[in-house]
Amino acid sequence: MKISKFGGLIAAASKKAALPMLKVGSITIIKRIVISFQQAGIFPIVVITGADEDEVKYQLSNYGVIFLPYEQTEQLEMLDCIKHGLRYLQGKCERVAFTPVNVPMFTPDTLIRLKNTNADIVIPAFQGQGGHPVILSEQIFPEILNYNGTDGLRGAIRLLKENTLWLPVEDTGILTSVRNVEQLQEQLAEHNNAILHPMLHMNIERETAFFNARLKLLLYLITDTHNVRKACNAMSLSYGKAWDMLNRLENELGYSVVLRRQGGRQGGNTLLTKEGYTFLSTYQQFEEEVFHFTQSRFHDLFLSSDLL
C-alpha cells in the first residue's frame, strides 16, 4: 500500500550506533533527525529501536513516527537494522532515505536535494567523501536484502555501483559523527538555523478537531498490520484511545472508515474500507501540497528577506 512516494529509515538499535537519547543542543539526536526528515516532507518515518526503545517512544510519541523493534541487539550489525527496515518498507514507498542515528547533523536542504534525484542509490558527498543520509530505491531492495557480505551497506552498494549517484553537497553534517563532540558543537548553531522551519499542525475539525497527524498514522498502520492493537504498539498509542479516535472520525464523516472483525486476544482483524482508504490517500495528497506551498512561501517571505 503506497500513499507516499518517499519514506525514511533511522537505525537506532545497533550497538555500533550512538545512544539515540544523546543530546546535541537542547534536543536528542533522534529527535533532531526526525525533525530534518519531517522538514523534507518524508512520510512514513520508521525508527528501528533496540535497548532504548521505551525512551525513544517517549521522546517521539507525538512526532508521527513508526517504531520497529529489533530484539537481537547484542550482536546486531548495522546492515541487519537496514534489512529489517527495508523489509518493512518494501511495497509501502518508492524510495527511502536511510541514516544511522549517530549522524544527526545533515541539513533538510541536503535531504531535499537528494530526494530530487532519480538514481537507485544516491550518496551525498562532501569534498569527495560519502556520508548520510543515503537514498535507496525500492528497485534495489532485493539486492540489499540478499547481500550477505562482510562490508555492510557499503559492500552492497559497491556491487550496485552502476546504479549509484554521488551528489556533491556543501554540508559537512553528512560526515559528522556524534563521537566527534568538538565538531558537533561547532556545527550546532548552523544546524539549528538549517532546521528553522514553519511547523504546521493540521487538523480537520468542526466544533473540535476529529482528524490529525496521529490519526493519519493510525490509519496508515492499520492498512499494514490489519490489527488496531499492533498498530497502536507501532506508534505508542493506547488501544482505548485509538478506538475513541476511530469512532469519532466515523461519526464526523458519516461513513465507515474501518471494517471490524472482532475476536481473539489481539482484538481481531481491522481493515480500512474503500472509503477509508480514499480518505487517507486524499488527505496525504492534500498534506503534501500544503507542505510544499508552506515551505516555499516561508522561504520567500521570511528567509529571502532576512527576517529570520
VOGU-3710 file (C-alpha; in Angstrom, 3 decimals, decimal comma):
1> mkiskfggli> 0,000/0,000/0,000  1,578/3,249/-1,150  0,143/6,584/-0,150  3,555/8,280/-0,114  6,488/8,072/-2,520  9,264/8,749/-0,021  9,854/7,071/3,342  12,533/7,459/5,972  14,538/4,889/7,947  16,577/5,651/11,075
11> aaaskkaalp> 18,673/2,854/12,577  18,820/3,304/16,350  19,222/-0,285/17,559  22,775/-1,294/16,639  25,357/-1,339/19,434  27,702/0,409/16,996  25,330/3,381/16,855  25,420/6,116/19,464  22,742/6,328/22,116  19,661/7,866/20,486
21> mlkvgsitii> 18,940/9,807/23,692  22,235/11,720/23,490  21,524/15,456/23,407  23,048/17,869/20,925  21,954/21,313/21,967  18,642/21,037/23,798  17,209/18,053/21,885  18,200/14,418/21,409  19,934/13,253/18,256  16,993/11,026/17,317
31> krivisfqqa> 14,599/13,977/17,534  16,992/16,141/15,508  16,984/13,605/12,671  13,203/13,202/12,758  12,773/16,985/12,501  15,070/17,067/9,457  13,139/14,212/7,835  9,802/15,893/8,503  11,051/19,201/7,167  11,954/17,429/3,936
41> gifpivvitg> 8,389/16,109/3,656  9,149/12,444/4,365  6,396/10,022/5,400  6,382/7,424/6,841  9,398/7,700/9,139  10,457/4,365/10,629  12,761/4,162/13,652  14,478/0,826/14,335  14,554/0,624/18,126  16,658/-1,503/20,445
51> adedevkyql> 17,597/-1,351/24,117  16,409/2,266/24,442  13,005/1,580/22,901  10,929/2,932/25,801  12,891/6,182/25,967  12,779/6,623/22,196  9,000/6,108/22,193  8,603/8,627/24,997  10,661/11,227/23,103  8,872/10,739/19,783
61> snygviflpy> 5,359/9,630/20,737  3,840/12,818/19,302  6,090/13,056/16,240  4,176/10,671/13,984  6,881/8,022/13,589  6,647/4,238/13,389  8,626/2,246/15,964  10,028/-1,015/14,631  11,784/-3,046/17,367  14,729/-5,318/16,718
71> eqteqlemld> 15,434/-7,544/19,694  18,838/-9,020/18,764  20,872/-6,020/19,870  23,908/-7,703/21,426  25,498/-8,786/18,136  23,409/-6,660/15,831  25,185/-5,187/12,807  24,049/-2,022/11,033  23,159/-3,976/7,892  20,782/-6,092/9,986
81> cikhglrylq> 18,948/-2,909/11,006  18,798/-1,719/7,408  17,429/-5,023/6,157  14,838/-5,092/8,941  13,640/-1,621/7,960  13,668/-2,278/4,218  11,602/-5,435/4,645  9,010/-3,381/6,479  9,021/-0,525/3,941  9,015/-2,757/0,858
91> gkcervaftp> 5,833/-2,100/-1,067  4,994/0,982/1,021  7,057/3,653/-0,778  9,157/4,051/-3,908  12,301/5,426/-2,262  13,772/5,522/1,236  16,169/7,913/2,966  18,361/5,947/5,380  20,663/7,174/8,130  22,145/5,685/11,282
101> vnvpmftpdt> 21,246/7,636/14,409  24,865/8,642/15,006  24,889/11,052/12,013  22,349/13,722/13,054  23,735/16,953/11,609  22,879/16,830/7,893  20,522/19,601/6,834  16,975/19,287/5,493  18,074/21,168/2,358  20,615/18,421/1,642
111> lirlkntnad> 17,920/15,798/2,059  15,602/17,676/-0,304  18,386/17,797/-2,920  18,866/14,044/-2,543  15,115/13,485/-2,932  15,082/15,432/-6,192  17,375/12,937/-7,941  16,369/9,827/-9,874  19,148/7,270/-9,298  18,543/3,981/-7,485
121> ivipafqgqg> 21,227/4,854/-4,919  22,163/8,439/-4,073  25,030/9,232/-1,711  25,803/12,798/-0,565  29,490/13,641/-0,826  31,444/16,462/0,823  34,845/17,033/-0,767  34,735/13,569/-2,293  33,803/11,708/0,889  30,427/9,980/1,082
131> ghpvilseqi> 28,112/10,340/4,058  24,484/10,109/5,185  21,587/10,054/4,563  21,649/7,613/1,655  18,732/7,329/-0,758  17,675/3,825/-1,767  15,181/2,991/-4,495  12,686/0,178/-3,967  14,077/-1,351/-7,171  17,315/-2,363/-5,412
141> fpeilnyngt> 15,808/-3,517/-2,090  16,056/-7,201/-3,144  19,783/-6,922/-3,893  20,467/-5,343/-0,492  18,271/-7,865/1,329  20,117/-10,747/-0,379  23,597/-9,354/0,308  25,499/-11,390/2,908  28,975/-9,912/2,563  31,116/-8,612/5,397
151> dglrgairll> 31,216/-4,934/4,412  27,694/-3,897/5,363  25,670/-1,489/3,248  28,888/-0,208/1,684  29,552/-3,652/0,264  26,039/-3,995/-1,115  26,276/-0,579/-2,757  29,658/-1,451/-4,261  28,009/-4,328/-6,131  25,427/-1,881/-7,491
161> kentlwlpve> 27,831/0,894/-8,430  26,322/1,344/-11,896  23,094/2,404/-10,168  24,796/4,869/-7,804  24,910/8,659/-7,972  27,372/10,582/-5,810  25,853/14,007/-5,209  28,311/16,778/-4,179  26,925/18,876/-1,306  28,273/21,715/0,822
171> dtgiltsvrn> 27,154/20,113/4,057  29,783/18,825/6,492  26,955/17,396/8,609  26,700/14,375/6,298  30,044/13,223/7,723  29,800/14,369/11,337  29,546/11,545/13,850  28,308/12,135/17,380  31,621/10,698/18,536  33,266/13,932/17,379
181> veqlqeqlae> 31,962/16,152/20,193  34,027/19,171/19,200  32,761/19,138/15,624  29,187/18,677/16,818  29,383/21,807/18,939  30,965/23,764/16,087  28,053/22,839/13,797  25,260/23,261/16,336  24,349/26,907/15,654  24,486/26,378/11,886
191> hnnailhpml> 22,342/23,267/12,089  19,777/24,971/14,311  19,470/27,655/11,634  19,129/24,949/8,975  16,211/23,275/10,740  14,388/26,585/11,201  11,006/25,909/9,654  7,299/26,606/9,926  5,613/23,883/11,957  2,072/23,247/10,833
201> hmnieretaf> -0,216/21,129/12,989  -3,049/20,412/10,577  -6,395/19,140/11,771  -9,803/18,630/10,237  -12,480/19,926/12,573  -15,954/21,218/13,060  -16,588/22,323/16,622  -13,443/20,440/17,640  -10,741/18,539/15,767  -11,553/14,984/14,702
211> fnarlkllly> -8,619/14,189/12,385  -4,924/14,916/12,910  -1,436/13,534/12,228  -1,708/10,797/14,864  -4,959/9,504/13,421  -3,468/9,598/9,927  -0,594/7,412/11,135  -3,033/5,057/12,864  -4,993/4,563/9,632  -1,738/4,034/7,747
221> litdthnvrk> -0,619/1,365/10,213  -3,997/-0,384/10,136  -3,564/-0,862/6,393  -0,256/-2,570/7,162  -0,997/-4,619/10,283  -4,757/-5,221/9,802  -4,877/-5,010/13,576  -5,557/-1,983/15,764  -3,591/-3,276/18,750  -0,495/-3,919/16,646
231> acnamslsyg> -0,883/-0,507/15,028  -1,040/1,079/18,487  2,147/-0,701/19,587  3,947/0,566/16,497  3,126/4,206/17,287  2,976/4,196/21,106  -0,778/4,842/21,349  -3,188/3,303/23,850  -5,697/0,816/22,441  -8,701/2,518/24,036
241> kawdmlnrle> -7,631/5,934/22,780  -7,254/4,536/19,262  -10,832/3,280/19,147  -12,095/6,553/20,585  -10,358/8,360/17,714  -11,674/5,951/15,074  -15,245/6,063/16,342  -15,180/9,859/16,476  -13,827/10,043/12,928  -16,583/7,825/11,563
251> nelgysvvlr> -19,267/9,776/13,400  -17,989/13,039/11,934  -17,545/11,709/8,388  -20,847/9,860/8,336  -19,436/6,638/6,869  -17,338/3,643/7,943  -13,582/4,098/7,782  -12,612/0,700/9,184  -14,093/-2,762/8,817  -14,092/-4,525/12,196
261> rqggrqggnt> -13,713/-8,261/12,598  -13,927/-8,978/16,315  -12,304/-11,878/18,151  -9,098/-13,196/19,661  -6,607/-11,861/22,198  -5,215/-9,413/19,650  -8,618/-7,840/19,089  -9,421/-9,422/15,734  -8,664/-8,003/12,309  -9,407/-4,455/11,206
271> lltkegytfl> -9,178/-3,223/7,626  -9,752/0,136/6,023  -12,899/0,344/3,966  -12,664/1,591/0,384  -13,918/4,980/1,608  -11,419/4,944/4,461  -8,503/4,279/2,131  -9,655/7,012/-0,260  -9,929/9,451/2,642  -6,402/8,583/3,855
281> styqqfeeev> -4,730/8,852/0,439  -6,568/12,091/-0,359  -5,503/13,625/2,953  -1,891/12,615/2,297  -2,028/14,333/-1,101  -3,553/17,439/0,495  -0,891/17,487/3,222  1,964/17,176/0,717  0,603/20,067/-1,366  0,171/22,273/1,724
291> fhftqsrfhd> 3,670/21,342/2,903  5,342/22,342/-0,364  3,384/25,602/-0,579  4,184/26,493/3,043  7,893/25,794/2,677  8,091/27,881/-0,481  6,196/30,859/0,936  8,091/30,739/4,220  11,361/30,926/2,309  10,138/33,767/0,099
301> lflssdll> 8,608/35,877/2,864  10,976/35,322/5,773  14,304/33,823/4,730  14,777/35,728/1,464  14,071/38,967/3,313  16,487/38,130/6,163  13,700/38,498/8,697  14,813/35,295/10,416
//
